[in-house]
Amino acid sequence: MTPRAPSVIALPAATRRAAGVLRTISGTSLPVLLVALLRASDPPLTPPVLARALFALALPLELCARLVLRAFAAECGIDAGVLRIECAPT
């Protein structure tokens, strides 16, 4: 049984930075929401409001970052000593 070639992502520098910024903002929005939840007292932060904030801040940015990474996904392998990189089927 031949081992499966690892999945790689071949990103241009600008795209890598964009995906990193999107993931950073998405990740930092979660602690911001936690602080807002702990500090909100009048009016209290209700679950529907918290859910809307989560869907507005964290999830779309993470989804965009994943779509960028998926757009540049590639498969690599070594055939007869030659590195082969092919675009992954979508």
The first five atom37 places (N, CA, C, CB, O) and aatype in JSON, in Angstrom:
{
  "aatype": [12, 16, 14, 1, 0, 14, 15, 19, 9, 0, 10, 14, 0, 0, 16, 1, 1, 0, 0, 7, 19, 10, 1, 16, 9, 15, 7, 16, 15, 10, 14, 19, 10, 10, 19, 0, 10, 10, 1, 0, 15, 3, 14, 14, 10, 16, 14, 14, 19, 10, 0, 1, 0, 10, 13, 0, 10, 0, 10, 14, 10, 6, 10, 4, 0, 1, 10, 19, 10, 1, 0, 13, 0, 0, 6, 4, 7, 9, 3, 0, 7, 19, 10, 1, 9, 6, 4, 0, 14, 16],
  "atom_mask": [
    [1, 1, 1, 1, 1],
    [1, 1, 1, 1, 1],
    [1, 1, 1, 1, 1],
    [1, 1, 1, 1, 1],
    [1, 1, 1, 1, 1],
    [1, 1, 1, 1, 1],
    [1, 1, 1, 1, 1],
    [1, 1, 1, 1, 1],
    [1, 1, 1, 1, 1],
    [1, 1, 1, 1, 1],
    [1, 1, 1, 1, 1],
    [1, 1, 1, 1, 1],
    [1, 1, 1, 1, 1],
    [1, 1, 1, 1, 1],
    [1, 1, 1, 1, 1],
    [1, 1, 1, 1, 1],
    [1, 1, 1, 1, 1],
    [1, 1, 1, 1, 1],
    [1, 1, 1, 1, 1],
    [1, 1, 1, 0, 1],
    [1, 1, 1, 1, 1],
    [1, 1, 1, 1, 1],
    [1, 1, 1, 1, 1],
    [1, 1, 1, 1, 1],
    [1, 1, 1, 1, 1],
    [1, 1, 1, 1, 1],
    [1, 1, 1, 0, 1],
    [1, 1, 1, 1, 1],
    [1, 1, 1, 1, 1],
    [1, 1, 1, 1, 1],
    [1, 1, 1, 1, 1],
    [1, 1, 1, 1, 1],
    [1, 1, 1, 1, 1],
    [1, 1, 1, 1, 1],
    [1, 1, 1, 1, 1],
    [1, 1, 1, 1, 1],
    [1, 1, 1, 1, 1],
    [1, 1, 1, 1, 1],
    [1, 1, 1, 1, 1],
    [1, 1, 1, 1, 1],
    [1, 1, 1, 1, 1],
    [1, 1, 1, 1, 1],
    [1, 1, 1, 1, 1],
    [1, 1, 1, 1, 1],
    [1, 1, 1, 1, 1],
    [1, 1, 1, 1, 1],
    [1, 1, 1, 1, 1],
    [1, 1, 1, 1, 1],
    [1, 1, 1, 1, 1],
    [1, 1, 1, 1, 1],
    [1, 1, 1, 1, 1],
    [1, 1, 1, 1, 1],
    [1, 1, 1, 1, 1],
    [1, 1, 1, 1, 1],
    [1, 1, 1, 1, 1],
    [1, 1, 1, 1, 1],
    [1, 1, 1, 1, 1],
    [1, 1, 1, 1, 1],
    [1, 1, 1, 1, 1],
    [1, 1, 1, 1, 1],
    [1, 1, 1, 1, 1],
    [1, 1, 1, 1, 1],
    [1, 1, 1, 1, 1],
    [1, 1, 1, 1, 1],
    [1, 1, 1, 1, 1],
    [1, 1, 1, 1, 1],
    [1, 1, 1, 1, 1],
    [1, 1, 1, 1, 1],
    [1, 1, 1, 1, 1],
    [1, 1, 1, 1, 1],
    [1, 1, 1, 1, 1],
    [1, 1, 1, 1, 1],
    [1, 1, 1, 1, 1],
    [1, 1, 1, 1, 1],
    [1, 1, 1, 1, 1],
    [1, 1, 1, 1, 1],
    [1, 1, 1, 0, 1],
    [1, 1, 1, 1, 1],
    [1, 1, 1, 1, 1],
    [1, 1, 1, 1, 1],
    [1, 1, 1, 0, 1],
    [1, 1, 1, 1, 1],
    [1, 1, 1, 1, 1],
    [1, 1, 1, 1, 1],
    [1, 1, 1, 1, 1],
    [1, 1, 1, 1, 1],
    [1, 1, 1, 1, 1],
    [1, 1, 1, 1, 1],
    [1, 1, 1, 1, 1],
    [1, 1, 1, 1, 1]
  ],
  "atom_positions": [
    [[0.84, -1.18, 0.0], [0.0, 0.0, 0.0], [0.89, 1.24, 0.0], [-0.96, 0.0, 1.21], [1.77, 1.38, 0.84]],
    [[0.64, 2.12, -0.94], [1.43, 3.33, -1.07], [0.85, 4.42, -0.18], [1.49, 3.8, -2.53], [-0.37, 4.63, -0.16]],
    [[1.71, 5.12, 0.56], [1.17, 6.21, 1.38], [0.63, 7.33, 0.51], [2.25, 6.75, 2.33], [1.17, 7.63, -0.55]],
    [[-0.43, 7.93, 0.98], [-1.06, 9.03, 0.25], [-0.18, 10.27, 0.33], [-2.47, 9.32, 0.8], [0.4, 10.56, 1.38]],
    [[-0.1, 10.99, -0.77], [0.69, 12.22, -0.81], [0.05, 13.25, 0.12], [0.79, 12.78, -2.25], [-1.17, 13.36, 0.17]],
    [[0.87, 13.99, 0.85], [0.29, 14.99, 1.76], [-0.36, 16.13, 0.99], [1.37, 15.54, 2.69], [0.06, 16.48, -0.11]],
    [[-1.39, 16.68, 1.58], [-2.06, 17.83, 0.99], [-1.26, 19.08, 1.37], [-3.55, 17.94, 1.48], [-0.88, 19.26, 2.53]],
    [[-1.01, 19.91, 0.4], [-0.26, 21.14, 0.65], [-1.07, 22.32, 0.15], [1.14, 21.09, -0.04], [-2.02, 22.17, -0.61]],
    [[-0.66, 23.48, 0.59], [-1.29, 24.72, 0.12], [-0.18, 25.61, -0.4], [-2.11, 25.42, 1.27], [0.72, 25.99, 0.35]],
    [[-0.24, 25.94, -1.66], [0.77, 26.78, -2.29], [0.18, 28.18, -2.49], [1.25, 26.18, -3.66], [-0.56, 28.43, -3.44]],
    [[0.5, 29.06, -1.57], [-0.09, 30.39, -1.59], [0.91, 31.45, -2.02], [-0.63, 30.73, -0.23], [2.07, 31.41, -1.63]],
    [[0.46, 32.41, -2.82], [1.27, 33.6, -3.02], [1.35, 34.37, -1.7], [0.68, 34.5, -4.15], [0.48, 34.23, -0.84]],
    [[2.38, 35.16, -1.55], [2.61, 35.87, -0.28], [1.43, 36.75, 0.12], [3.87, 36.73, -0.39], [1.04, 36.75, 1.29]],
    [[0.86, 37.49, -0.81], [-0.25, 38.39, -0.48], [-1.47, 37.59, -0.03], [-0.62, 39.27, -1.69], [-2.18, 38.0, 0.9]],
    [[-1.73, 36.47, -0.66], [-2.87, 35.64, -0.29], [-2.65, 35.0, 1.08], [-3.11, 34.56, -1.35], [-3.59, 34.88, 1.86]],
    [[-1.42, 34.6, 1.35], [-1.1, 34.03, 2.66], [-1.33, 35.07, 3.76], [0.38, 33.52, 2.7], [-1.88, 34.75, 4.81]],
    [[-0.9, 36.3, 3.51], [-1.12, 37.36, 4.49], [-2.62, 37.64, 4.68], [-0.4, 38.64, 4.04], [-3.08, 37.83, 5.81]],
    [[-3.37, 37.65, 3.58], [-4.81, 37.91, 3.67], [-5.5, 36.82, 4.48], [-5.44, 37.99, 2.26], [-6.33, 37.12, 5.34]],
    [[-5.17, 35.56, 4.23], [-5.76, 34.46, 5.0], [-5.36, 34.56, 6.47], [-5.34, 33.09, 4.42], [-6.17, 34.28, 7.35]],
    [[-4.12, 34.94, 6.73], [-3.66, 35.1, 8.11], [-4.39, 36.21, 8.83], [0.0, 0.0, 0.0], [-4.75, 36.06, 10.0]],
    [[-4.6, 37.33, 8.15], [-5.32, 38.46, 8.76], [-6.77, 38.07, 9.04], [-5.26, 39.71, 7.83], [-7.3, 38.38, 10.1]],
    [[-7.4, 37.39, 8.09], [-8.78, 36.96, 8.3], [-8.89, 36.03, 9.5], [-9.32, 36.26, 7.05], [-9.8, 36.17, 10.32]],
    [[-7.97, 35.07, 9.6], [-8.0, 34.13, 10.73], [-7.68, 34.83, 12.05], [-7.01, 32.99, 10.5], [-8.25, 34.49, 13.08]],
    [[-6.78, 35.79, 12.02], [-6.43, 36.52, 13.24], [-7.62, 37.32, 13.74], [-5.23, 37.45, 12.99], [-7.93, 37.29, 14.94]],
    [[-8.28, 38.02, 12.86], [-9.45, 38.81, 13.26], [-10.56, 37.89, 13.75], [-9.96, 39.69, 12.08], [-11.21, 38.18, 14.75]],
    [[-10.77, 36.78, 13.06], [-11.79, 35.83, 13.48], [-11.48, 35.26, 14.85], [-11.91, 34.71, 12.45], [-12.37, 35.12, 15.69]],
    [[-10.22, 34.92, 15.09], [-9.84, 34.36, 16.38], [-9.89, 35.35, 17.52], [0.0, 0.0, 0.0], [-10.24, 35.0, 18.64]],
    [[-9.54, 36.6, 17.23], [-9.58, 37.61, 18.3], [-10.99, 38.11, 18.58], [-8.69, 38.78, 17.94], [-11.24, 38.71, 19.63]],
    [[-11.9, 37.88, 17.66], [-13.27, 38.33, 17.93], [-13.94, 37.48, 19.01], [-14.1, 38.27, 16.64], [-14.85, 37.96, 19.69]],
    [[-13.5, 36.24, 19.19], [-14.09, 35.4, 20.23], [-13.8, 35.93, 21.63], [-13.58, 33.98, 20.1], [-14.73, 36.04, 22.43]],
    [[-12.53, 36.26, 21.97], [-12.31, 36.86, 23.29], [-13.0, 38.22, 23.45], [-10.82, 37.03, 23.54], [-13.43, 38.57, 24.55]],
    [[-13.11, 38.97, 22.37], [-13.83, 40.26, 22.45], [-15.29, 40.02, 22.8], [-13.71, 41.03, 21.1], [-15.87, 40.75, 23.6]],
    [[-15.89, 39.0, 22.19], [-17.28, 38.67, 22.53], [-17.4, 38.19, 23.97], [-17.82, 37.6, 21.57], [-18.39, 38.49, 24.64]],
    [[-16.41, 37.45, 24.45], [-16.43, 36.99, 25.84], [-16.37, 38.18, 26.8], [-15.26, 36.03, 26.11], [-17.12, 38.22, 27.78]],
    [[-15.5, 39.14, 26.52], [-15.4, 40.33, 27.37], [-16.71, 41.11, 27.32], [-14.22, 41.23, 26.93], [-17.19, 41.6, 28.35]],
    [[-17.3, 41.23, 26.13], [-18.58, 41.93, 26.01], [-19.66, 41.2, 26.8], [-18.99, 42.06, 24.53], [-20.52, 41.84, 27.41]],
    [[-19.63, 39.88, 26.79], [-20.61, 39.1, 27.54], [-20.46, 39.31, 29.04], [-20.48, 37.62, 27.2], [-21.45, 39.44, 29.76]],
    [[-19.2, 39.34, 29.52], [-18.96, 39.5, 30.94], [-19.23, 40.92, 31.43], [-17.53, 39.12, 31.26], [-19.64, 41.11, 32.58]],
    [[-19.02, 41.91, 30.58], [-19.17, 43.31, 31.0], [-20.57, 43.86, 30.77], [-18.18, 44.17, 30.27], [-20.93, 44.87, 31.37]],
    [[-21.35, 43.21, 29.92], [-22.69, 43.72, 29.62], [-23.6, 43.5, 30.82], [-23.28, 43.03, 28.35], [-23.8, 42.36, 31.25]],
    [[-24.13, 44.56, 31.36], [-25.02, 44.42, 32.51], [-26.36, 45.13, 32.27], [-24.35, 44.98, 33.76], [-27.41, 44.7, 32.76]],
    [[-26.31, 46.21, 31.52], [-27.55, 46.94, 31.29], [-27.62, 47.39, 29.85], [-27.66, 48.14, 32.23], [-26.95, 48.37, 29.54]],
    [[-28.32, 46.82, 28.97], [-29.08, 45.59, 29.1], [-28.15, 44.38, 29.01], [-30.17, 45.51, 28.03], [-27.08, 44.46, 28.42]],
    [[-28.55, 43.27, 29.58], [-27.7, 42.08, 29.51], [-27.62, 41.55, 28.07], [-28.22, 40.99, 30.45], [-28.54, 41.74, 27.27]],
    [[-26.54, 40.9, 27.79], [-26.34, 40.33, 26.45], [-27.13, 39.03, 26.36], [-24.82, 40.09, 26.16], [-26.8, 38.05, 27.03]],
    [[-28.15, 39.02, 25.54], [-29.01, 37.84, 25.44], [-28.41, 36.84, 24.45], [-30.45, 38.25, 25.0], [-27.62, 37.22, 23.59]],
    [[-28.79, 35.57, 24.56], [-28.26, 34.57, 23.63], [-28.5, 34.89, 22.15], [-28.87, 33.23, 23.94], [-27.59, 34.67, 21.35]],
    [[-29.66, 35.4, 21.76], [-29.82, 35.75, 20.34], [-28.86, 36.85, 19.88], [-31.25, 36.18, 20.08], [-28.34, 36.79, 18.76]],
    [[-28.64, 37.83, 20.73], [-27.71, 38.91, 20.37], [-26.29, 38.36, 20.28], [-27.77, 40.06, 21.4], [-25.54, 38.72, 19.38]],
    [[-25.93, 37.49, 21.22], [-24.6, 36.88, 21.19], [-24.42, 36.01, 19.95], [-24.38, 36.04, 22.46], [-23.36, 36.03, 19.34]],
    [[-25.45, 35.26, 19.57], [-25.38, 34.42, 18.38], [-25.22, 35.27, 17.12], [-26.64, 33.55, 18.28], [-24.44, 34.93, 16.23]],
    [[-25.96, 36.37, 17.05], [-25.82, 37.27, 15.89], [-24.42, 37.87, 15.81], [-26.86, 38.39, 15.95], [-23.86, 38.0, 14.72]],
    [[-23.88, 38.24, 16.96], [-22.52, 38.79, 16.97], [-21.51, 37.75, 16.54], [-22.17, 39.32, 18.37], [-20.57, 38.06, 15.8]],
    [[-21.69, 36.52, 16.98], [-20.79, 35.44, 16.57], [-20.88, 35.2, 15.07], [-21.12, 34.14, 17.33], [-19.85, 35.06, 14.4]],
    [[-22.11, 35.15, 14.55], [-22.28, 34.94, 13.11], [-21.8, 36.13, 12.3], [-23.74, 34.67, 12.81], [-21.42, 35.96, 11.13]],
    [[-21.79, 37.31, 12.87], [-21.34, 38.5, 12.14], [-19.83, 38.68, 12.19], [-22.02, 39.73, 12.69], [-19.24, 39.17, 11.23]],
    [[-19.2, 38.29, 13.3], [-17.77, 38.57, 13.47], [-16.88, 37.37, 13.17], [-17.52, 39.03, 14.86], [-15.98, 37.46, 12.33]],
    [[-17.1, 36.28, 13.84], [-16.15, 35.18, 13.79], [-16.35, 34.26, 12.59], [-16.23, 34.37, 15.05], [-15.4, 33.98, 11.85]],
    [[-17.54, 33.8, 12.38], [-17.77, 32.76, 11.39], [-17.53, 33.19, 9.94], [-19.15, 32.26, 11.52], [-16.9, 32.44, 9.2]],
    [[-18.0, 34.34, 9.49], [-17.76, 34.71, 8.09], [-16.27, 34.89, 7.76], [-18.5, 35.98, 7.75], [-15.82, 34.53, 6.68]],
    [[-15.52, 35.45, 8.7], [-14.1, 35.65, 8.44], [-13.36, 34.32, 8.36], [-13.47, 36.53, 9.52], [-12.5, 34.14, 7.5]],
    [[-13.69, 33.39, 9.25], [-13.06, 32.07, 9.21], [-13.45, 31.34, 7.92], [-13.47, 31.24, 10.43], [-12.61, 30.67, 7.31]],
    [[-14.7, 31.47, 7.51], [-15.15, 30.85, 6.27], [-14.39, 31.41, 5.07], [-16.65, 31.06, 6.09], [-13.98, 30.65, 4.19]],
    [[-14.2, 32.72, 5.02], [-13.45, 33.35, 3.93], [-12.01, 32.86, 3.91], [-13.47, 34.88, 4.06], [-11.47, 32.58, 2.84]],
    [[-11.38, 32.75, 5.07], [-10.0, 32.26, 5.14], [-9.92, 30.82, 4.63], [-9.46, 32.35, 6.59], [-9.0, 30.48, 3.89]],
    [[-10.87, 29.98, 5.03], [-10.86, 28.59, 4.56], [-11.09, 28.5, 3.06], [-11.93, 27.78, 5.3], [-10.49, 27.66, 2.39]],
    [[-11.96, 29.36, 2.52], [-12.18, 29.35, 1.07], [-10.93, 29.78, 0.31], [-13.35, 30.28, 0.72], [-10.63, 29.22, -0.75]],
    [[-10.21, 30.75, 0.84], [-8.95, 31.18, 0.22], [-7.95, 30.03, 0.23], [-8.36, 32.42, 0.95], [-7.3, 29.75, -0.78]],
    [[-7.83, 29.35, 1.38], [-6.89, 28.24, 1.46], [-7.3, 27.09, 0.55], [-6.78, 27.75, 2.9], [-6.45, 26.43, -0.05]],
    [[-8.6, 26.84, 0.45], [-9.07, 25.76, -0.43], [-8.84, 26.09, -1.9], [-10.55, 25.5, -0.18], [-8.56, 25.2, -2.7]],
    [[-8.95, 27.37, -2.25], [-8.75, 27.77, -3.64], [-7.33, 27.5, -4.1], [-9.07, 29.24, -3.82], [-7.09, 27.28, -5.29]],
    [[-6.36, 27.52, -3.17], [-4.97, 27.32, -3.53], [-4.44, 25.95, -3.1], [-4.13, 28.4, -2.92], [-3.23, 25.75, -3.06]],
    [[-5.33, 25.01, -2.78], [-4.89, 23.68, -2.35], [-4.23, 22.97, -3.53], [-6.09, 22.86, -1.81], [-4.61, 23.16, -4.68]],
    [[-3.25, 22.15, -3.21], [-2.52, 21.41, -4.24], [-2.15, 20.04, -3.68], [-1.26, 22.18, -4.71], [-2.14, 19.84, -2.47]],
    [[-1.84, 19.13, -4.56], [-1.34, 17.82, -4.16], [0.1, 17.72, -4.63], [-2.21, 16.67, -4.76], [0.45, 18.18, -5.72]],
    [[0.93, 17.13, -3.8], [2.33, 16.99, -4.18], [2.75, 15.54, -4.05], [3.22, 17.89, -3.32], [2.13, 14.75, -3.33]],
    [[3.79, 15.21, -4.75], [4.34, 13.87, -4.68], [5.7, 13.85, -5.35], [0.0, 0.0, 0.0], [6.1, 14.8, -6.02]],
    [[6.39, 12.75, -5.16], [7.7, 12.58, -5.79], [7.6, 11.39, -6.72], [8.83, 12.39, -4.73], [7.36, 10.26, -6.27]],
    [[7.8, 11.63, -8.0], [7.77, 10.59, -9.02], [9.14, 10.52, -9.67], [6.67, 10.85, -10.07], [9.57, 11.47, -10.32]],
    [[9.81, 9.41, -9.49], [11.14, 9.17, -10.08], [12.11, 10.29, -9.7], [11.03, 9.06, -11.61], [12.89, 10.76, -10.54]],
    [[12.05, 10.72, -8.45], [12.98, 11.75, -7.97], [12.62, 13.16, -8.36], [0.0, 0.0, 0.0], [13.4, 14.08, -8.13]],
    [[11.46, 13.36, -8.95], [11.03, 14.69, -9.38], [9.83, 15.11, -8.55], [10.68, 14.71, -10.89], [8.86, 14.36, -8.43]],
    [[9.9, 16.3, -7.96], [8.78, 16.83, -7.19], [7.66, 17.23, -8.14], [9.23, 18.04, -6.33], [7.88, 17.96, -9.11]],
    [[6.46, 16.74, -7.86], [5.29, 17.01, -8.69], [4.26, 17.74, -7.84], [4.7, 15.69, -9.29], [3.88, 17.25, -6.78]],
    [[3.8, 18.89, -8.29], [2.77, 19.65, -7.6], [1.63, 19.9, -8.59], [3.33, 21.0, -7.03], [1.83, 20.48, -9.65]],
    [[0.45, 19.45, -8.22], [-0.72, 19.6, -9.09], [-1.83, 20.29, -8.31], [-1.2, 18.23, -9.63], [-1.96, 20.12, -7.1]],
    [[-2.63, 21.06, -9.02], [-3.78, 21.68, -8.39], [-4.74, 20.57, -7.97], [-4.49, 22.69, -9.35], [-5.0, 19.64, -8.72]],
    [[-5.25, 20.69, -6.75], [-6.18, 19.69, -6.24], [-7.54, 19.88, -6.9], [-6.3, 19.79, -4.69], [-7.95, 21.01, -7.17]],
    [[-8.24, 18.78, -7.17], [-9.58, 18.94, -7.74], [-10.51, 19.56, -6.7], [-10.15, 17.59, -8.23], [-10.42, 19.24, -5.51]],
    [[-11.38, 20.44, -7.15], [-12.29, 21.11, -6.21], [-13.6, 20.4, -6.13], [-12.52, 22.55, -6.62], [-14.49, 20.82, -5.39]]
  ]
}
